[in-house]
Amino acid sequence: MERVQFQQEQMLAELKDLVQRGLFTETEVKQIMRKRTQFENALVRRIARKADFLRYAAYEMNLEQLRRKRLDRLDLPKSKTTISDYALVRRQFHIFERALRKFKADVGLWIQYIQVAKRAGARGLVGRITARALQLHPNVPSLYVVAASHELSHASPSAARALLQRGLRLNAHSVDLWREYVRMELHFIEGMRRRWNILGIGITSEKKPLDIDASMDVDTGMDSAADPNIVTDDRGETPDEIVAAAKGGDQGETARRAIMEGAIVKSAMCSAAKASPRIELFSQLDELIRNYPCQPHLRETLLDELHNLLHQTIPDEPEAIKMLATRRLRELTLDKASVGSDSNQSESERLVDGLRYANERLMIAVGNPLNDKARAQISALYADFVEEWCRLPTLDPTLKQYLIASLSTLARPPDALPILQATHLRLLLRDGAPPKRILKLARRYCRATNAPDVWLSRLDAEKAVNDGDITAIWSSARSAVQSFPDKREVEKVWLWGLDHCTSAGENRHSLFENLLEQSMQDSSTRSIHESLLLRYISEVVYSECIDDVERCKLVRRLPVAYLPTETVWEHLFSLESTRKKAVQKTMLNTIYQQWQAFDGVRSAMTWAGWLADHGDGKEATKVISKAVVHLPSEERARLQQMWNSRLNEGKGEEDEREETVERMPVTLTFE
């Protein structure tokens, strides 16, 4: 308590000044003191909690906002700065400092402290906080991005470059860090271009070398091993082109031309490709360069370099093959926005050429895979590519037919992968092809496969052709896909008939019972049985045509006939407890008794909580007491703790304990 009293004494001067200036009344100041005392008492407990510090800081932020609004409204004459002008902000910083002494490992808390200091305009403090955070967490890329963003916002590109280079030395495989480093260099190039335009420094193209990187030694602070050089001071390493560009003569002209051609960014991308050769890196860099507001010729040059690196680094990866193949299609939007394009082709002609080029490249990749795994991946990518384009409502019907015909070429061979066949059938159904032709093709595909996707397409085709009962075909499909390893896909076949069959009432009840009995015959369909049982409860047991007496009979029959799981009993309890009509307490007790055998803690808390919410606290206490007797020691202690927390109205406090920490920023901001 001595620490609390010490903190109270530190508040006196600022509170007195607030009253003297007329910003707060004495009654309000007393309320502030009481509130702060409550927070201080929470902070000195034996086990401090981060949520207590955050709530305290949030209270001080709101108090500072109120002070500023009252100060503006009163329009007081300007006077010397007094303690109340900065005390509330200083207290926010003090709270975060105390919190970080206890939670040094919490990166989110560091981020929040930095953001609070930024909003307060404490530039020097932000720099010190980021330095401390990086010392404790050198392997967290987002901290380097935050620190570099702060330096860039205060016109310190050299310091930002040094920070990112240090981060890349320790986190060479971080895609986010490489992306932000390239973004920073792009921002630097654009800033230099505008500055030189204002100063009237021109760049001629008469002496343009054939290979800029070969004609001069480009240095971005990266060594030959693709690792950033550690900078020993805060100034960072300035690339040689920047130094040379400041000089006059041919050397300065050559350096300026190299900068405008993206030599620094090219070198950074090359280092990134060597350090982290992953498709995620190339895709994010591709998106960054396409969307960054730079000169069209620079964008084209950088994209050429990026795709050359992709082809050299991971040429056989399926995602890389698709990225290279679809480049022309992605460039259509850029060319459409460009001014003075050199291409004489119309947009539609370029679309046709780009689509044909991408389709042919992907078809070659599907036909010549490195191994079975690569074949499956590239086939799935090609199927997605065709389906995505055919789904576009504005695509020309001729192009759609061309893509479907190309897909058919790969789907018809006997050894074709099911993903190609299933996609082919779906597109034919969506495109309005003759149903009998689709059905004939679907039956052919299904002869030699147990893939659920193909069988689902066949069922859709059968449904389109046959207006009558297709229960027999659906049963054959369930038997055919039984041995497929992915039971989530198999489940779609089992549930297909429930969504497409029009049976109702007794017929639907019988349909569910037959499916449930079949799903219990094989242990591999246990998860399917659970899904069927959940739908049976929702659509049959709790349908509007079932009265309470019949519903009670069906619920009592569940454990005997269908072996429900914990999830099923929980779902059943939820449905019964949230009914719009009068909820039957006896029914809930019956469900609880069955649920208790699977999860004694959760079931007891849910049942007792419902009783307490409906005014039967005495019965709720009995439920907890009886449940504790049958639980192991660990679960018993957990149940008692949860129930005591609820009784002490601590549930809301527990929910607030983990405050929503703002997402760590991983993007550089420029001001």
N, C-alpha and C positions, 0 to 999 in steps of 0.2 A: 504493500500500500504506500510505502514511502516513495516509490517511483511514480505512482499516480499523483501523489501530492506534489511532487516536484514538477510534473507536467502541468498541473493546475496553476502553480505559481508562475510558470512561464507564459501563461495565457493572459495574465492580469493586465499587462500594459496594453496589448492590442485591443482587448475588450473595452478597457477604459477609453481608449482613443475612439473606438467606434461609437460609443455613447456620446462623447463630447462633440463629435462631428455631426451627430443627429442621424446617423445611418441605421442605428438599431436602438430600440428602447431598452430600459433596464430589465423589463420583463423578458424581452427576447434574449438579452445577454444571459440572464439566468437560465433560460431554457437551453441556450447553446452550451453553457457550462455543464448542465446536467447531462446533456447528450454526449459531450466529449468525455465526461467522467465514465459513462457507461462503456464507451469504446475503449478507453484506457484500461478499465478493469478487465475487459475481454482480452486485451493484448498482453497482460501480465500473468495470465493463467499458465499453469505448468506446461501444457502442450498448446502452443499457439497455432492458430489456423490462418491460412492465407486469406480466406474469405473475410475474416474480421478486419484485416488490414485494408482490404479492397473496399469494404463497406465504409470504413472510416475515411479513406481517401475520397470516395464518391460523395460523402457528406460534406467534406471540406470544399470540393469542387462546386457543389450546388450552392454552398454558402458564399463562395467567391463570386459566382454569377449573380446572386441576389445583391451582393454589395455593389457590384458594377452597375446593375440596373438602377438601384436607388441613387447612386452617385450621379448617373446621367439625368435621372428624373428631377433631382433636387437642384441641379445646375449650380453647384456651389462655386464661388470664386476660386481662381487658381491660387494655391498656396504651396508652401514647402511640403515635400514628401514626408509623410508621417508613417509610423510603424504599421498602421492598419492598411496602408496601400500595398504592402508586400507580405505581410505576416501570414495571410491565409494561403498564398501560393507557397511560401516557404514551408508552411506546415505540411502541405501535400508532399513536398520533396522529402521532408523529414520522415513522414510515415512510410514512404517507399524505401528510404534508406534503412529504417528499422526492419521492414519486411524482408529486404534483401540480405540483411545480416543473418536471418533465420532460414531463408529459402534461396540460397545462392545458386542452386542447381535448376531453378525454375526459369527457363528461357522466356516463357510468356510474360513473367513478371518483369523481367528486364525490358522487354519490348513495350509493355505498358508504361513503365517509368520513362522511357525515351519519348514516347508519344505525348505524355503529360508535359515533359520538359519542352518539347517542340511547341506545343500549344501555348505555353507560357512565354515563348520567345527567348528561352535561356540557351543561347547558342553554345556558350562555353561549357555549360553543364552537360549538354547533349554529347559533346565531344568526350568529356571525361567519363560519362556513363558508358558510352559505346566502347571506349578503350578498356574499361574494367570488365565489361561483359565479354569482350573478345579474349581477354587474358584467361577468364574462367572457362569460356566455351569456344575454343579455337576451331572446333569441328562443326560448328553450326553455320551453314552458308547464309542463312537469312540475316544474321547479325552483320556480316560483311556488307550485304546489300543495303541494310538500314544505314550503316555508317557511311558508305559511299554516297548514298542518296543525300545524306545531310551535307556532305562536303560539296557535292554538285550544286545543291540549292544555295550555297554560299560562294559560288564561283571559284571552287578549288578543284579543278579537274585532275591536277597532279596528285593531290592527296587521295582523291577517289580512286585513281588508277593504282596507286600504291596499296591501298586497302584491298582492292579486288585481286591484285597480284598476290598479296600475302594469302588471301583466302584460297586462291587457286593452287598455291603451293601445298596447302594442307588438305584441300578438298578437290583434288584434280578430277574426281569422277562426278562432281556435282553439275548436273545439267542446268539447273537454275542459275548457278554462279557464272557458268560460261555464257549463258544467254544474256545475262545482265552486263557482263563484260563487253560483249559484242554490241549491246545496245548503247553502252557508254561511248564506245569508239564511233559508232554511227552518229551519235549526238555531237561528238567532237568534230567530225567531218562536216556536218551540216552547219555547225556554228562557225567553223573556219571559212566555209564557202561564203556565208552571209557577211562575215567580217571583211573578207577580201573584196567582195563586191562593193561594200560601202567605201573601202579605202581605195578602190580603183585599181587593185592588183589583178591584172589579167593573167590568164593561163592559155598559152598558145599550144597548138597541137601539131606544129610543123615538125618538131624534133621528137615526136612521141616514139619511144623505143618499142620494139616488138614485144619485149617481155620485161615489164617493169620490175618484177621480183628478181629477175636475173641481172638486170642492168645496175641495180643498186642493192646494198645490203640493208634489208628492212629489219628494223629492231623494234619490237614492241615490249621488250622486257621478258621475252620468252627464249629459253635456251633451245638447243637442238633436240633435247629429249622431251620437248613439249611441256616442260614444267616452267611456271613463272619464276623469275628470279626474285628472291627475297630482297626487299628494299630495306636498307639499314637506317634510313632517316624518314622523316615525314613528307619529304618532297616527292618521292617516287622517281622512277626512271622515265625520262622523257624520250620517246622514240627519236631515232636519228633524223627521220624525215622532218620532224617538227623543228629540230635545231637547224637543219639545212635550209628549211623553207624561209627562215628569218634572214638568210644571207641573200646577197644579190647575185647577179650573173646567171650563168647556165646551171650551176649547182642548185641555186634556189628555185629556178624555174622547174628543173627536173623533180626536185623534192615536192614542190606544190602540186605538180601534175600527178606524182605518185600518191599523194594524199587524196586528191580528188578522185583518183581511180580506185581507191579503197585498198591500198596496199597494207595499211595497218590492220584493217578488218580481215583481209584475206589471211594475213599471218596469224591473227588470233583464231580464225576458224580452222586453220591447218593444225595449230597447237591443240585446239579442242578436239578435233577428230582423232588425233593421236592419243590424247589422254583419256578420252571417253568415247570410244567407237560404238555408239549405240544409236538406234533409229530414233529414240526420243530426242536426242540432241539435234539431229539433222531436221526432224520435223518442226521442232520449236524454233530453230534458227531460220528455217524456211518461212514459217509464219511471221517471225519478227521482221525479216527483210522485206517481205511482201507488203506488210502493213505499215512499215516505217515511212514517214513522209520525207523521202529523199529524191534526188534527181533520177529520172527514168533510166538513163544510161548507167548510172552507178548501181541501181537496183539490178539491172540485167547482168552487169559484170559480176556482181557478188553472187547472184543466183547461179551463174555459170560455174563459178569457182566452187560453190557449195555442192552442186550436183556432181562435179568432177571428183571432189573429195569423197562424196558418198559412193560413187562408182569404184573408186580406188580402195576404199576402206572396207565396206561390207557389201560387195556386189551381189552376193548370193542369198542375202536375207530376204525373205518374201516381202516384208514391208518396204524394204529399200527398192525392190524391183517395182512394186506398185507406185512408189513415190517418183521414181525415174520415169515410169511409163506415163503417168498422168500429169507430168509437168506442163505440157501444152494446154491441157484443160484448165489447170489452175491459173495459167497466165491470161486466159481470156478476159477475166474481170479486170486485170491490171491494164491490158491493152485497150480495153473498152474505155477506161478512164484516162488513158494517155492522150496527149495532144500531139498531132502531127506524126502519127505512126507511119513507119516506112513501108508497112505491108499494104499491098494493093488488093488483097483478098477481102472479101466481105466477111462480116462476122459469122455468117452461117457456113461459109466455105471453110473458115478456120476451125469452126466447131467440128465439122465433118472430118477434116484432116486430123485434128487432135484426138477425136474419139476413135477413129480408125487406127491411128498409131498406138494409142494406149491399149486398145483391144488386141491388136496383133502382138504387141510385146507381152501382154499377160498370157495370151494363148500359147505363145512359144515357151514361156516359163512353166505353164501347167503341163505342157507336153514333154519338157526336158528337165525334170526336177533332179536335185542332187540325191535325195533319199526319200523314203516314204513319209517321214515327218514333214520335210519341206514340201512334198507334193500335197499333203493334206492342208497345210497352211496357205499355200499359194492358190489352191483350188477354192478354199473358203473366201479368200480375198477377191478372187475373180468373180465368184458368185455374188458377193456383196456389191462389187463394182457394177455388174450388169443389172442387178435388181435395183440398185440406187438410181441408175440412169433411166431405166424403164419406168420407174415410179414417177418421174417428172411429168407433170401434165402438159408442159410446153414442148416436150421432145417430139420431133417429127416422127410420124408413124413408120416411115421408111427406115429411119435409123433404129427405131425400136425393133422392127423385124430383123434388121441386120444383126443386132446384138443377140436376139433370141436364137437366130439361126447359127450364130457362132457358138453360143452356149450349147445348142443341140449337137453340134459336131463333137464336142468334148463329152457330152453326157450319154451318147448312144453306144459307144463301145462297151463290150461286156465287162471290162475291168474299170469302168468309170466310177469315180467316187460318188457316194450317195448325196453329198451336198450339192453337186452339180445337177444330179437328176431331180432332186427335190425342188431346187430353184427353177429348173426348166419347167416343171409341171405347174408350179405356182404362177409363173409368168404367163403360161398358156391359159390358165384359168382366168387370170386377171385381164388378159388381152382379148378375151372373148373368142377363143378358138373353138372349133366344133367339139362339143362335149364327147361324142363317141370317139373321136380321134384321140382326145386327151385320155379317155378311159383305156383305150387300147394300149397307148404308150405307157400309162401308169401300171397296168397289169404286167407289161413286159419288164418294166424296171423292178417291180416287186418280186419277180421270180427268184432273183439271186441276191437279195439283200434283206436284212432285218433292221435297217435304219428307220427309226420312228418318223423322221422327216418325210421320207419317201412314202411311207404308209399313210401318213396324214394327208399328203397330197392325193393319194389314191382315194382315200375316203371322201375327200372333197369332190373328186371327180365322180365317184359313185353316187354321191348325194345329188350332184347336178344332173346326172342322167336318169337315175331311178327315183321316181316320186314315191315309191312304196317303202316297205320296211327294209332297212339295211342292217338289221341287228346281226344277221349271220356273218356279213362281211366284216362288221366291227369286231365280232368275236374272233374271226380269223386273224385280223390285224393284231389283236391283243396277244394271241398265241405266237404270232410270227416275231413280234418284237420282245418277247419275254427274256431272251438271252442277251439282249443289248446291254452293254456295261453301264451306261449312264441312265440310271433309273428316273432321273428328272425328265428326260426325254420320253421314256416309256410311259411315265405318268400322263403325259399329254394325250397319248393314244387312249388310255383308259378313261380319261375325262372327256374325250371328244364326243362321245355319244350323248353324254349328259347335256351338252350344249346344243346338239343338233337334233336330238330326238324330241318329238313334240308330245310325248306321253305325259299324262298328268294324273293326279289323284292316285287311285289304287295301282294303276299301271306303273307310275313313276316309283311308288313305294316298292313294288315288286322288282323293278329294275335295279334299284339301289341294293336291295337284299341279295339279289343274285350276284351283283358285282362284289359286295362285301364278302360273301361266301367264297367266291373264286379267289379273291385277293388273300384270303387266309390260308389257302392251300399251299402256298410257296413262301418260304421265309424271305426270299429275295425281294418280294413285293410288300414288305412291311411298311415302308414309307408311303407307298401307294395306298395301302389299306387305311393309313391314318388320314390321308387327304380325302379319300372317299367318305370316311366316317365323319369328317368335319363338314363336308357338303351335305351328307345325309342328315346331320343334326340341324343345319341351317335351313335346308330346303324341305325337309319332311317333318322332323320332330317339332320344329317351331314354325311350321307353315300356318297360315291363317285358318285352314280348314280342319286343323286338329284341335279338339277341345282339351281342357285341362286334365280330364280323367284319362283320355287316350294318351296324352303326352306323358303323364306319370307312368303309365304302363310301359311305354317305349323306353323311357329313361331307365326304369328298373330292369328292363330286359338287356340293356347295353352290355353290362359286365359279363353276363352269361353267354350272350350270343356273339359278340363282336370284339371282345378283348380291347377296350379303349385304352389309350395311353394317357400320360399326364397332360399333354397338350389338349387332348380331347376333353378331359374333365374341366380344365381351366376355361376352355371355350364354352363349354356347357354352362358353367357357373356364370360366366360373363353374360351370356344370352338371357339366362333366367333372372339375373339381378337387375338387368336393364330393360325389362319388358315394360311396355307402356301400360299394360293392364296391371291388376293387382299381382304383386310377386308373392309366390307361395313360399313361406318360410320353411315348411316341411320339405319341399322339393330342394331348396338350397341346402338344408341339413343333410339330405340324402346324397346330394352331389358332393358335399364336403367330405362325408365319410369315405367315399370312394377315392376322392382326390388325395386325401390324407395319406393313403398307402404309398403314393408316389413322391410327394413333396410335403412333408409335415410342416415345415416352416412357412412356406408361401401360402399353402392352403389355410393354415390356422390364422395367419395375419389377414388374409382376404376375408374369411368368414367372420372373424372377430371384428374386423374393421367395418364390415357391413352392418353387423349388429349394433356396434357403437354409434354409427352414423344414423341409425334408425331408432335411437333412444333406448336400447337394451344393453347398457354398459355392464350390468351385473352378469348377464348371460355371456357377454363377450369375455369377461374375466374368467369365467368358468371354462370357456373353450381354450383359452391360453393355458390355464392351469392343467387341464387334462392333456393337452398336446405336449406340454413340457415333460410329462412323466414318461412318454413313449419315445422321446428323442434321445440320440446320443449326446454326450456332454458338449461337444463343439456346437452342434445345431441348437441344443438347449440354450446355451449362452447367447447365441445369435438371436434366437427368437425373443428371449427376455430383453435383450438390448433394444431390439426393434420395437417391441411393445412399450417399453418404458419411454422410449423416444417419442412415440405417438402420444402417450398419456401426458407427457410434459410439453406437448405442443412443439416438439422439436422436429417434426417431419418437414415443415417448411424450411427450418434452419439447415437440415441435412441436404435438402434439395438445393439450397443456395450456396452450400459449401464450395462446390465446384463452380465458380463464376465462369461465365462465358468469356474466355480470353479472346480478344480480337485476333483475327487470323494474321499470322506473321507475314509482314509484307515481303515479297520476293520480287518486286519490280522497282527499278530505279525511277525516281520522280525528279523532274527538271522544273525549275522555276526561272 
